[in-house]
Amino acid sequence: MNQFLAVAFASVLLVTPVFAQGLSPEAMAKQNQAIAVRVQQQLMACWNVPPGETAQRLALDIVFFGDGRLNGDAAFSPDDAKLASKHPLLARSILDAVKKCVPFEGLVALGAKTDEEFSVTIYFQS
């Protein structure tokens, strides 16, 4: 069964200035959280845990634009890269989920600008 532990909302970074869109810091934080949740939901819908890969957790760092395109490759966090190498089927399943889901959809409707850059860390729990 696919499970999601947490989206590190604190790691959602906006490259453009916060006040460039005329939003308060609180409104910007809510918007960023909604965008992170939308990405997380799409990834979980695309992810299939390989048989035998249970009780593992991997953190994946993703940088993307508001139009849903990736900016570079998704990568396991430095702390989880070694664990990912010990569980190649699980790691591949997570990276395959990213490939299936990109471009992420519905981010502009949540207030993202098409060229705005976001960075999230998503934790996958098998």
C-alpha positions as CSV (number, residue, x, y, z in Angstrom):
1,M,0.0,0.0,0.0
2,N,1.3,3.4,-0.9
3,Q,1.8,5.7,2.1
4,F,3.0,9.2,2.4
5,L,4.6,10.3,5.7
6,A,5.2,14.0,5.2
7,V,5.9,16.8,2.8
8,A,8.5,19.0,4.3
9,F,6.5,22.2,3.8
10,A,9.3,24.2,5.3
11,S,11.5,23.2,2.4
12,V,9.1,24.8,-0.1
13,L,11.3,27.6,-1.3
14,L,10.1,30.4,-3.6
15,V,12.8,31.8,-5.8
16,T,10.8,35.0,-6.7
17,P,10.4,37.6,-3.9
18,V,7.5,36.9,-1.6
19,F,5.9,40.3,-2.1
20,A,6.3,40.2,-5.8
21,Q,2.8,38.7,-6.0
22,G,1.3,41.0,-3.5
23,L,0.6,38.2,-1.0
24,S,1.2,38.4,2.7
25,P,3.8,36.0,4.1
26,E,1.0,33.9,5.6
27,A,-0.9,33.8,2.3
28,M,2.3,32.9,0.5
29,A,2.9,30.1,3.0
30,K,-0.6,28.7,2.4
31,Q,-0.2,28.9,-1.3
32,N,3.1,27.1,-1.2
33,Q,1.7,24.5,1.0
34,A,-1.2,23.9,-1.4
35,I,1.2,23.5,-4.3
36,A,3.4,21.1,-2.3
37,V,0.4,19.0,-1.4
38,R,-0.8,18.9,-5.0
39,V,2.6,17.6,-6.1
40,Q,2.6,15.1,-3.3
41,Q,-0.9,13.8,-4.2
42,Q,0.1,13.4,-7.8
43,L,3.3,11.5,-7.0
44,M,1.4,9.2,-4.6
45,A,-1.1,8.4,-7.3
46,C,1.7,7.5,-9.7
47,W,3.8,5.4,-7.2
48,N,3.7,1.6,-6.9
49,V,5.7,0.0,-4.1
50,P,7.7,-3.0,-5.4
51,P,6.9,-6.3,-3.8
52,G,9.1,-7.1,-0.8
53,E,10.1,-3.4,-0.2
54,T,8.4,-2.7,3.1
55,A,9.2,-0.6,6.1
56,Q,11.5,1.8,4.3
57,R,11.4,5.5,4.0
58,L,13.2,7.6,1.4
59,A,13.2,11.4,1.0
60,L,13.2,12.8,-2.5
61,D,14.2,16.4,-3.4
62,I,12.3,17.9,-6.3
63,V,12.7,21.3,-8.0
64,F,10.0,22.3,-10.4
65,F,8.4,25.3,-12.1
66,G,4.9,26.6,-11.6
67,D,3.8,25.1,-14.9
68,G,4.7,21.6,-13.6
69,R,8.0,21.0,-15.4
70,L,11.0,19.8,-13.5
71,N,14.1,22.0,-13.1
72,G,16.7,19.3,-13.2
73,D,16.5,15.7,-12.0
74,A,14.8,14.6,-8.8
75,A,17.3,13.3,-6.3
76,F,17.3,11.5,-3.0
77,S,18.3,13.6,-0.1
78,P,22.0,13.3,0.8
79,D,21.0,11.5,4.0
80,D,18.9,8.9,2.0
81,A,21.2,8.4,-1.0
82,K,23.0,5.5,0.6
83,L,19.8,3.8,1.7
84,A,18.4,4.3,-1.9
85,S,21.4,2.5,-3.3
86,K,20.7,-0.4,-0.9
87,H,17.1,-0.6,-2.2
88,P,17.4,-0.1,-5.9
89,L,13.9,-1.4,-6.7
90,L,12.3,1.0,-4.2
91,A,14.4,3.9,-5.4
92,R,13.6,3.2,-9.1
93,S,9.9,3.0,-8.3
94,I,10.0,6.4,-6.7
95,L,11.9,7.9,-9.6
96,D,9.6,6.2,-12.1
97,A,6.6,7.8,-10.3
98,V,8.2,11.2,-10.9
99,K,8.6,10.4,-14.6
100,K,5.0,9.3,-14.9
101,C,3.6,12.4,-13.2
102,V,5.6,15.2,-14.8
103,P,4.5,17.7,-15.7
104,F,2.6,18.2,-12.5
105,E,-0.9,19.6,-13.1
106,G,-3.0,22.3,-11.5
107,L,-0.3,24.4,-10.0
108,V,-1.1,27.6,-11.9
109,A,-4.7,27.3,-10.6
110,L,-3.3,27.4,-7.1
111,G,-1.5,30.6,-7.8
112,A,1.9,29.5,-9.1
113,K,3.4,31.5,-11.9
114,T,4.6,29.4,-14.9
115,D,8.3,30.3,-14.5
116,E,8.2,30.4,-10.7
117,E,10.6,27.8,-9.1
118,F,9.6,25.6,-6.1
119,S,11.7,23.1,-4.2
120,V,10.1,20.3,-2.0
121,T,11.2,17.3,-0.2
122,I,8.8,14.4,-0.2
123,Y,9.0,11.4,2.1
124,F,8.0,8.0,0.6
125,Q,7.1,5.3,3.1
126,S,6.8,1.7,1.9
